[in-house]
């Protein structure tokens, strides 16, 4: 996970940080204190998509639970 944005760090191109709950990546080498906030922050920073955890579902398509508790797959494909 990326560390929180720090005004004392010089960010290099491609380095990432978190700011207000969003993961950002530096587009170019940046000087200290260049905050990813304000009117022109998109010139220097780009947002990075994050992977959200996937919930497990109980939908087992084509499977039936037998009385013994084992899952079996239906071999009929209609």
C-alpha positions as a Markdown table, in Angstrom:
| # | Residue | x | y | z |
|---|---|---|---|---|
| 1 | Unk | 0.0 | 0.0 | 0.0 |
| 2 | Unk | 1.2 | 3.5 | -0.7 |
| 3 | Unk | 2.2 | 5.8 | 2.1 |
| 4 | Unk | 0.4 | 9.1 | 2.9 |
| 5 | Unk | 1.5 | 12.2 | 1.0 |
| 6 | Unk | 4.4 | 13.9 | 2.8 |
| 7 | Unk | 5.4 | 17.5 | 2.1 |
| 8 | Unk | 9.0 | 16.7 | 2.9 |
| 9 | Unk | 9.4 | 14.1 | 0.2 |
| 10 | Unk | 10.5 | 14.8 | -3.4 |
| 11 | Unk | 8.4 | 12.4 | -5.5 |
| 12 | Unk | 9.9 | 10.9 | -8.7 |
| 13 | Unk | 8.0 | 10.0 | -11.8 |
| 14 | Unk | 5.9 | 6.9 | -11.2 |
| 15 | Unk | 6.0 | 7.1 | -7.4 |
| 16 | Unk | 2.7 | 6.7 | -5.6 |
| 17 | Unk | 1.1 | 8.2 | -2.5 |
| 18 | Unk | -2.3 | 8.4 | -0.8 |
| 19 | Unk | -4.0 | 11.8 | -0.4 |
| 20 | Unk | -7.5 | 12.2 | 1.0 |
| 21 | Unk | -8.2 | 8.4 | 0.5 |
| 22 | Unk | -7.2 | 8.4 | -3.2 |
| 23 | Unk | -4.0 | 6.7 | -4.6 |
| 24 | Unk | -2.1 | 9.1 | -6.8 |
| 25 | Unk | 1.0 | 8.7 | -9.1 |
| 26 | Unk | 3.4 | 11.4 | -10.0 |
| 27 | Unk | 3.5 | 12.1 | -13.8 |
| 28 | Unk | 7.0 | 13.6 | -13.6 |
| 29 | Unk | 9.6 | 14.4 | -11.0 |
| 30 | Unk | 8.1 | 16.7 | -8.5 |
| 31 | Unk | 9.6 | 19.2 | -5.9 |
| 32 | Unk | 8.9 | 18.9 | -2.2 |
| 33 | Unk | 5.6 | 20.3 | -1.0 |
| 34 | Unk | 3.8 | 20.1 | -4.4 |
| 35 | Unk | 0.5 | 19.1 | -2.9 |
| 36 | Unk | -1.9 | 17.0 | -5.0 |
| 37 | Unk | -4.7 | 19.5 | -4.4 |
| 38 | Unk | -5.9 | 22.7 | -5.9 |
| 39 | Unk | -6.7 | 23.9 | -9.4 |
| 40 | Unk | -3.9 | 22.3 | -11.4 |
| 41 | Unk | -3.1 | 19.1 | -9.5 |
| 42 | Unk | -4.0 | 16.9 | -12.6 |
| 43 | Unk | -1.0 | 18.4 | -14.5 |
| 44 | Unk | 1.4 | 16.7 | -12.0 |
| 45 | Unk | -0.6 | 13.8 | -10.5 |
| 46 | Unk | -2.8 | 11.1 | -11.9 |
| 47 | Unk | -5.2 | 8.9 | -10.0 |
| 48 | Unk | -4.5 | 5.2 | -9.9 |
| 49 | Unk | -7.3 | 2.7 | -9.9 |
| 50 | Unk | -7.4 | 0.5 | -6.8 |
| 51 | Unk | -8.6 | -3.1 | -6.6 |
| 52 | Unk | -11.5 | -3.5 | -4.3 |
| 53 | Unk | -12.0 | -6.7 | -2.4 |
| 54 | Unk | -14.5 | -9.1 | -4.0 |
| 55 | Unk | -17.3 | -10.5 | -1.8 |
| 56 | Unk | -17.7 | -14.2 | -1.9 |
| 57 | Unk | -21.1 | -15.2 | -3.2 |
| 58 | Unk | -23.2 | -18.3 | -2.4 |
| 59 | Unk | -24.3 | -18.7 | -6.1 |
| 60 | Unk | -23.0 | -22.0 | -7.2 |
| 61 | Unk | -24.4 | -22.2 | -10.8 |
| 62 | Unk | -25.1 | -25.8 | -11.9 |
| 63 | Unk | -24.2 | -27.3 | -8.5 |
| 64 | Unk | -26.4 | -29.0 | -6.0 |
| 65 | Unk | -25.8 | -29.8 | -2.4 |
| 66 | Unk | -26.4 | -33.4 | -1.4 |
| 67 | Unk | -27.6 | -34.6 | 1.9 |
| 68 | Unk | -24.0 | -35.6 | 2.7 |
| 69 | Unk | -22.8 | -32.0 | 2.4 |
| 70 | Unk | -20.7 | -32.5 | -0.7 |
| 71 | Unk | -21.1 | -30.3 | -3.8 |
| 72 | Unk | -21.8 | -32.1 | -7.1 |
| 73 | Unk | -21.9 | -30.6 | -10.6 |
| 74 | Unk | -24.8 | -31.2 | -12.9 |
| 75 | Unk | -23.5 | -32.7 | -16.1 |
| 76 | Unk | -26.6 | -31.7 | -18.1 |
| 77 | Unk | -26.1 | -28.6 | -20.2 |
| 78 | Unk | -29.4 | -27.4 | -21.5 |
